[in-house]
Amino acid sequence: MAEKQEDPWMPAPQAPVGCPPGLEYLTQLDQVLVNQQLELTEILTGCVTRNDYRLRNSLGQQFYFAEEDSSCFARQCFKENRPFSMSIKDNNGVEVIHLERPLRCSAWCCFCCLQELEVQAPPGQIVGYVKQDCTFLYPIFTIENGSHEPVLKIKGPLCTCRCCADVEFQITSIDGTHRVGKISKQWSGLVKEFFTSADNFGIQFPMDLDVKLKAVMIGACMLIDFMFFERQQSGGHGGSGGGGH
């Protein structure tokens, strides 16, 4: 996939002391643009294909690309709830972040089997988790560090199906009193929204946020995309695909 990429790459900055290899790009960013790649096969056949993404900075320079690894059986049977691994690689094709999503129930009432995602950076070294909270109205997630200590919260809107507007998931302090950033599903126009499966997201966080937590925020964006916006095989948008409502 790296050889197919035509967009300008973000120059690799000097890695600070203690920064996990490959995450030095995130030290200079307070915003990440996540663009899902258009899958013509999915549009024409209705079969659910693997999700691929390009990650860019605010200047449009690409610094990572992400590739889903899942079985055809899981994609067709479990669709947006499917388990998967995801490799996030730098411009040299080196995997710098690895995501693991196990199979979990999509119903908010199954409090013992809610959605979660494990984030490794580099692969093999766990730096955090994204865990869905058991809630009745708003979708809420807890961000944990590698020691399972809660550090941040993500709260979504009551309804994730919005026409002609962005859908925002607010990132807050663990007690919910301070806003830290947001993950936005960006409106891309009527035709694209309803006739393609490609989603665009923006992630905003403080420049000085720990790069490990920034990596976990990228993982949270991927999980949110699958849970709430993954296109259904029937042709409808996956706005009700997640738990927590």
C-alpha positions in Angstrom: 0.0 0.0 0.0 2.9 2.4 0.7 4.1 2.3 -2.9 0.6 3.3 -4.1 0.5 6.4 -2.0 0.8 9.7 -3.9 0.1 12.3 -1.3 3.0 14.2 0.3 4.4 12.6 3.4 4.9 14.5 6.7 8.6 14.8 7.4 9.6 12.6 10.4 10.5 14.8 13.4 13.2 14.1 15.9 12.0 11.6 18.4 12.1 13.0 22.0 13.5 10.8 24.8 11.1 8.1 25.9 8.9 8.4 22.9 7.8 5.0 21.5 9.3 4.4 18.1 7.1 5.7 15.3 5.0 8.0 17.6 7.3 11.0 17.1 4.9 12.3 14.4 2.3 12.7 17.1 4.5 15.0 19.2 4.0 17.8 16.7 0.2 17.4 16.2 -2.9 18.7 17.9 -5.1 17.5 15.1 -5.3 14.3 13.0 -7.4 13.8 9.9 -8.6 10.3 9.3 -9.8 9.4 5.8 -11.4 6.1 5.0 -10.5 4.8 1.6 -13.3 4.3 -0.9 -13.9 0.6 -1.7 -15.4 0.2 -5.1 -16.0 -3.6 -4.6 -18.2 -2.8 -1.6 -20.2 -0.3 -3.5 -20.8 -2.5 -6.5 -21.4 -5.9 -4.7 -22.7 -5.0 -1.2 -20.1 -7.3 0.3 -18.3 -5.8 3.3 -14.6 -5.3 2.6 -11.7 -4.5 4.8 -11.4 -0.9 6.0 -8.3 1.1 5.1 -7.5 4.6 6.2 -5.0 7.4 5.6 -4.0 9.6 8.5 -2.9 13.2 7.7 -1.9 16.4 9.5 -3.7 19.7 9.0 -1.6 20.5 6.0 -2.8 17.3 4.2 0.5 15.5 4.7 0.1 11.8 5.3 2.1 10.3 8.2 0.3 6.9 8.7 -1.9 4.5 6.9 -4.0 1.9 8.5 -5.1 -1.6 7.3 -7.8 -3.8 8.8 -7.1 -7.5 9.1 -10.3 -9.6 9.5 -11.8 -12.7 8.0 -14.4 -12.6 5.2 -16.7 -14.7 7.4 -16.5 -12.1 10.2 -17.1 -9.2 7.9 -20.2 -10.7 6.3 -21.7 -12.2 9.4 -20.9 -9.6 12.1 -20.5 -6.5 9.9 -19.9 -3.5 12.1 -19.5 -5.6 15.2 -16.8 -7.8 13.7 -13.6 -8.5 15.6 -10.4 -7.3 13.8 -6.8 -6.4 14.1 -5.5 -3.2 12.5 -2.0 -2.3 11.6 -1.1 1.4 11.5 2.2 2.0 9.6 4.5 4.8 8.9 5.8 5.9 5.5 8.4 3.2 5.5 5.7 0.5 6.0 6.8 -0.1 9.6 3.9 -1.0 11.9 4.0 1.6 14.8 0.5 1.1 16.3 -1.5 -2.1 16.5 -5.2 -2.3 17.4 -7.0 -5.4 18.6 -10.8 -5.5 18.8 -12.4 -8.7 20.2 -15.9 -9.9 19.3 -18.3 -8.2 21.7 -22.1 -7.7 21.9 -23.5 -4.5 20.4 -26.3 -4.1 22.9 -25.8 -1.6 25.7 -27.7 -3.8 28.1 -25.0 -6.5 27.9 -22.9 -4.8 30.5 -20.6 -7.8 30.9 -19.7 -7.9 27.1 -19.4 -4.3 26.0 -17.2 -3.0 23.2 -13.5 -2.5 23.8 -10.3 -2.0 21.9 -6.7 -2.6 22.9 -3.9 -0.3 21.6 -0.3 -1.3 21.3 2.5 1.0 20.4 4.9 -0.4 19.3 3.2 -3.8 18.5 3.4 -6.0 21.6 3.5 -3.1 24.1 0.1 -2.1 25.4 -0.3 1.6 25.9 -4.0 1.8 26.5 -7.6 0.7 26.1 -10.9 2.1 24.8 -13.8 0.7 26.8 -17.5 1.3 26.3 -19.5 2.3 29.4 -22.9 0.8 30.2 -25.2 3.7 29.6 -28.8 4.2 28.6 -28.8 7.4 26.5 -25.5 8.8 25.4 -22.6 6.6 24.1 -19.8 7.0 26.6 -16.3 5.4 26.5 -13.5 5.3 29.1 -9.9 5.7 28.0 -7.5 3.7 30.1 -3.7 3.7 30.1 -1.6 0.6 29.8 -2.1 -0.2 33.5 -5.9 -0.1 33.2 -6.1 3.2 35.0 -9.0 5.5 33.7 -7.5 8.8 32.4 -10.1 10.3 30.0 -13.8 10.0 28.9 -15.4 10.2 25.5 -19.1 11.2 25.3 -21.1 11.0 22.1 -24.3 12.6 21.1 -27.8 11.2 21.7 -28.2 10.6 18.0 -25.3 9.8 15.7 -27.5 10.2 12.5 -27.3 13.8 11.6 -27.9 15.2 8.1 -25.7 18.1 6.8 -23.7 18.4 10.1 -20.7 16.9 11.8 -21.2 14.4 14.6 -19.0 15.1 17.6 -17.7 12.9 20.4 -16.3 15.1 23.2 -13.1 14.1 24.9 -13.1 15.2 28.6 -11.3 14.7 31.8 -12.2 11.5 33.7 -14.7 13.5 35.9 -16.3 15.1 32.8 -15.6 18.7 34.0 -12.9 19.7 31.5 -13.0 19.4 27.8 -9.8 18.0 26.3 -10.6 17.5 22.7 -13.1 15.8 20.3 -13.5 13.2 17.6 -15.7 14.5 14.8 -17.3 12.5 12.0 -17.3 15.0 9.2 -20.2 15.6 6.9 -19.0 15.0 3.3 -22.1 15.7 1.2 -25.3 14.0 0.5 -24.2 11.8 -2.4 -21.1 10.5 -0.7 -22.8 10.0 2.7 -25.5 7.8 1.2 -23.8 6.1 -1.7 -20.3 5.3 -0.5 -18.9 3.7 2.6 -16.0 6.1 3.1 -16.0 8.2 6.3 -13.9 11.2 7.2 -12.9 12.1 10.8 -11.1 14.7 12.7 -9.4 14.1 16.0 -8.4 17.1 18.2 -6.3 17.0 21.3 -3.8 19.1 23.2 -0.4 19.4 21.6 1.3 18.3 24.9 -0.9 15.3 25.5 1.1 12.1 26.0 1.8 10.5 22.6 0.6 7.2 24.0 -2.8 8.7 24.7 -2.8 10.3 21.3 -2.3 6.8 19.8 -5.2 5.5 22.0 -7.4 8.4 20.6 -6.7 7.2 17.1 -7.8 3.7 18.2 -11.0 5.3 19.7 -11.7 7.0 16.4 -11.5 3.6 14.6 -13.8 1.9 17.1 -16.3 4.8 16.9 -16.3 4.5 13.1 -17.1 0.8 13.2 -19.7 1.1 15.9 -21.7 4.0 14.6 -20.9 4.7 11.0 -20.0 1.5 9.3 -22.1 1.0 6.2 -24.6 -1.8 6.3 -24.7 -4.4 3.6 -28.3 -3.4 3.0 -27.1 0.0 1.9 -28.1 1.9 5.0 -25.8 3.8 7.2 -24.7 2.2 10.5 -25.9 5.0 12.7 -27.5 2.5 15.2 -24.7 0.0 15.1 -23.2 0.8 18.5 -24.2 0.3 22.1 -24.6 2.9 24.7 -27.7 4.6 23.4 
